[in-house]
């Protein structure tokens, strides 16, 4: 079972960019966010639509969940903070 930090590393390697240390997880998945998205949000730039990047904790497979289709599940995930990048 992957930890949140391991899921961040899988996504960073796959996408070739750093991922934020804060995210969400449940027993089967970790929702991770590219650091550039967090930085853009902090500057007031908001992206509407899109999808969440999710790493399967059992297999390490990366999925992209459309926002509207997965609001309920994401709402039940717990906040998690990884180690310093």
Secondary structure, DSSP 4 states (H G I P E B T S, - for coil): ---HHHHHHHHHHHHTS-B-SEEEE-SSEEEE-BHHHHHHHHTT----S-EEEEEETTT--EEEEETGGGHHHHHHSEEEE----
